[in-house]
């Protein structure tokens, strides 16, 4: 049997709480084997989307489809672990609950944590609990790994170490990763796919290189007419006599205008500052065919 091409497909997905819609009309596909950055402001719906993908919430509208038999591991923002367990007991529970448990993968995450497996989880720091949660997730050997702000409580050295370990494990085993974070520079180094949420809707989705190639940063005179004709302006800002604009590519740029490729941070911030700009999904982020429903 061939491997599924799509790890996650959501169509017009919505989830409503008492305060209003957390997600609404959310549509995109995540190809299998990609490492996806899930970004957006607080309240954009990132944690809700991850919990829906993990099967912990029921959609209020639309559909979320995963391949049949796909295993999922989810590390929530709160790191909900049993505080009375020792680390060794948590690992033993992971082994009992997961037939394909990989003890070596779990221990590799814990190796530089600076605490023994006899330590109780309730006595650990936030960063140490993060290590335990990531160890349990990787030890499961999931097909889809869902991470909600996984590095938030780690110091810079630990962040660098564990991000590298996660990416190496994902590449070696073909794991699909969907990871939320506010640290765009960190995501730019690790991820090859992007989903940008704002106001509960998808604003950008697709291969990061393709999304970047579809945009340019134009710098020129602060003319009331704005950037040259033929370019769809995402957002523009004037500083003195100079205008800087993020645009969708639209042909040659005449002098005195200068064009350059945007960074991932410029791309994300530009679209967040322009919520009315048209959404853009690359071909492999579009939901064009259904996959079998998984558990």
C-alpha positions in Angstrom: 0.0 0.0 0.0 1.4 3.4 -1.0 1.9 6.0 1.7 -0.8 8.7 2.0 0.1 12.0 0.2 -1.9 14.1 2.6 -1.3 14.0 6.4 -4.2 16.4 7.2 -7.0 18.0 5.2 -9.4 20.5 6.6 -12.4 21.9 4.7 -14.4 24.9 5.9 -13.5 23.9 9.4 -15.0 25.8 12.3 -15.1 25.8 16.1 -17.2 28.1 18.2 -17.0 28.8 21.9 -19.3 31.0 24.0 -17.1 34.1 23.2 -17.4 33.5 19.4 -15.7 31.6 16.6 -12.1 30.4 17.3 -11.9 29.0 13.8 -14.2 29.7 10.9 -14.1 28.6 7.2 -10.6 27.2 7.7 -9.4 25.2 4.6 -6.0 23.8 3.8 -4.1 20.6 3.2 -0.8 19.5 4.8 1.2 17.1 2.6 2.7 14.1 4.4 6.3 14.4 5.5 6.4 18.2 5.7 7.5 20.3 8.7 4.8 22.9 9.0 5.0 26.2 10.9 1.6 27.3 12.3 1.8 31.0 13.0 -0.6 33.8 13.9 -1.4 36.3 16.7 -2.8 35.3 20.0 -6.4 34.2 19.6 -6.0 33.3 16.0 -7.1 29.7 16.5 -3.8 27.9 16.5 -4.3 25.9 19.7 -7.9 25.1 18.7 -6.7 23.8 15.3 -4.1 21.6 17.0 -6.6 20.2 19.5 -9.1 19.4 16.6 -6.3 17.7 14.7 -5.5 15.6 17.8 -9.1 14.6 18.1 -9.6 16.3 21.5 -12.2 18.7 20.2 -15.2 18.1 17.9 -15.6 20.6 14.9 -18.6 22.9 15.0 -18.6 23.1 11.2 -16.7 21.6 8.3 -14.5 18.5 8.3 -11.0 17.5 9.3 -9.6 14.3 7.7 -6.5 12.2 8.4 -5.4 9.0 6.8 -6.8 5.8 8.3 -4.4 4.3 10.8 -2.3 7.4 11.2 -0.8 7.7 14.7 -0.8 11.1 16.3 1.2 12.6 19.2 0.2 15.9 20.7 2.2 18.1 23.0 -0.2 20.8 24.4 0.8 24.2 25.7 0.0 23.2 29.3 2.2 20.0 29.2 -0.5 17.9 31.0 1.6 15.3 32.7 0.9 13.3 36.0 2.8 15.3 38.6 3.0 12.4 41.0 4.7 10.1 38.5 8.4 9.8 38.3 9.9 10.3 34.8 10.6 6.5 34.7 6.9 5.8 35.4 5.8 8.2 32.7 8.1 6.4 30.2 6.8 3.0 31.3 3.2 4.3 30.8 4.2 5.5 27.3 5.5 2.0 26.6 2.4 0.3 27.9 0.1 2.5 25.8 2.0 2.4 22.5 2.9 -0.9 20.8 5.5 0.8 18.6 7.2 2.5 21.6 10.8 3.6 20.9 12.6 3.8 24.2 15.8 5.0 22.7 14.1 8.0 21.0 12.5 9.0 24.3 15.8 8.7 26.2 17.6 10.8 23.6 15.3 13.8 24.4 15.9 13.4 28.1 19.7 12.9 27.9 20.7 16.5 28.5 17.9 17.4 30.8 20.0 17.4 34.0 17.5 15.4 36.0 17.3 11.6 36.8 14.4 9.4 35.7 13.7 8.9 39.4 12.6 12.6 39.7 8.9 13.3 40.2 7.4 15.3 37.3 5.8 17.7 39.8 9.3 18.7 41.0 10.6 19.6 37.6 10.9 23.0 36.0 8.8 24.1 33.1 11.6 23.4 30.7 12.3 19.9 32.2 8.6 19.0 31.9 8.7 20.1 28.3 11.5 17.5 27.8 9.4 14.8 29.3 6.4 15.7 27.1 8.5 15.7 24.0 10.2 12.4 25.0 6.7 10.8 25.3 5.6 12.2 21.9 8.7 11.1 20.0 8.8 7.7 21.8 5.4 7.0 20.3 6.9 7.2 16.8 3.8 9.1 15.4 3.0 9.7 11.8 1.7 13.2 12.7 3.4 15.2 15.5 1.4 18.2 16.8 3.3 20.7 18.9 1.8 23.8 20.6 4.5 26.3 21.4 6.9 23.4 22.2 10.0 25.4 23.0 8.4 28.3 25.0 9.8 27.3 28.4 13.3 26.3 27.2 16.5 28.3 27.4 18.1 29.2 24.1 20.7 26.4 24.2 18.0 23.7 25.0 15.7 25.2 22.3 18.5 24.8 19.7 19.3 21.3 20.8 15.8 20.0 20.9 14.7 21.7 17.7 17.6 20.1 15.9 16.7 16.7 17.4 13.0 17.0 16.5 13.8 17.9 12.9 16.4 15.1 12.5 13.9 12.6 13.9 11.2 13.8 11.6 13.4 13.7 8.6 14.7 10.2 9.4 11.2 8.7 9.9 9.1 10.8 7.5 7.1 12.2 10.4 4.7 15.1 9.5 5.1 17.9 12.0 2.6 20.8 12.6 4.2 23.2 15.1 2.9 26.5 16.4 5.3 29.2 17.7 5.7 33.0 17.9 9.5 32.8 17.2 9.5 33.1 13.5 13.3 33.0 13.1 13.3 29.6 14.9 10.6 28.3 12.5 12.4 29.7 9.4 15.4 27.4 10.2 13.4 24.3 10.7 10.2 24.4 8.7 9.5 24.0 5.0 5.7 24.6 5.0 3.6 27.4 6.5 0.1 27.9 7.7 -0.7 31.5 8.7 -3.9 32.0 10.7 -5.5 35.3 11.5 -9.0 35.9 12.8 -9.7 32.1 12.7 -9.1 31.9 8.9 -6.2 30.8 6.8 -4.3 33.8 5.2 -1.3 31.9 3.8 -0.7 28.2 3.3 1.9 26.2 1.4 5.6 25.6 0.7 7.6 28.4 2.3 9.9 28.8 -0.7 6.9 29.1 -3.1 5.2 31.6 -0.8 8.3 33.7 -0.6 8.9 33.6 -4.3 5.3 34.9 -4.9 6.2 38.1 -3.0 8.6 41.0 -3.3 9.5 43.9 -1.0 9.5 47.1 -3.0 11.3 50.3 -1.8 10.8 53.6 -3.6 9.6 57.2 -3.3 6.6 57.9 -1.1 4.4 58.7 -4.1 0.6 59.0 -3.5 0.2 56.6 -6.4 1.9 53.9 -4.5 4.0 51.0 -6.0 4.2 50.5 -9.7 1.1 49.3 -11.5 0.6 45.5 -12.0 1.6 44.5 -8.4 -1.0 43.5 -5.9 -0.1 45.4 -2.7 -0.4 43.4 0.5 0.7 46.3 2.8 2.7 49.4 2.5 4.3 51.8 5.0 5.8 55.2 4.5 8.8 56.6 6.4 9.7 60.1 5.4 10.2 60.2 1.6 10.5 56.4 1.3 7.7 53.9 0.8 8.2 50.2 1.6 5.6 47.7 0.2 5.1 44.0 0.4 3.5 42.9 -2.9 2.6 39.9 -4.9 5.0 39.6 -7.9 3.7 41.3 -11.0 6.4 41.8 -13.5 9.3 44.2 -13.9 10.0 47.0 -11.4 10.9 50.3 -13.0 13.5 52.6 -11.5 13.8 54.3 -9.0 12.0 51.4 -7.3 14.1 48.5 -6.0 12.9 45.0 -5.4 14.2 42.3 -3.0 13.0 38.9 -1.7 11.2 39.1 1.6 12.3 37.1 4.7 9.8 34.8 6.3 9.3 37.3 9.1 8.6 40.1 6.6 6.1 37.9 4.8 4.2 36.9 8.0 4.2 40.4 9.5 3.1 42.0 6.2 0.0 39.7 6.0 -0.8 40.1 9.7 -0.8 43.9 9.3 -3.1 43.5 6.2 -6.0 41.3 7.3 -8.0 42.3 4.1 -5.3 41.1 1.7 -6.4 38.1 -0.4 -5.5 34.8 1.0 -2.9 32.7 -0.9 -2.6 28.9 -0.9 0.0 27.1 -3.0 -1.0 24.1 -5.1 0.0 21.5 -2.5 -1.9 23.3 0.3 -5.2 23.1 -1.5 -7.8 20.5 -0.6 -8.4 18.7 -3.9 -9.1 15.2 -2.8 -10.3 13.4 0.3 -8.2 10.9 2.3 -9.7 8.2 4.4 -10.9 9.2 7.9 -8.5 8.1 10.6 -9.0 7.5 14.3 
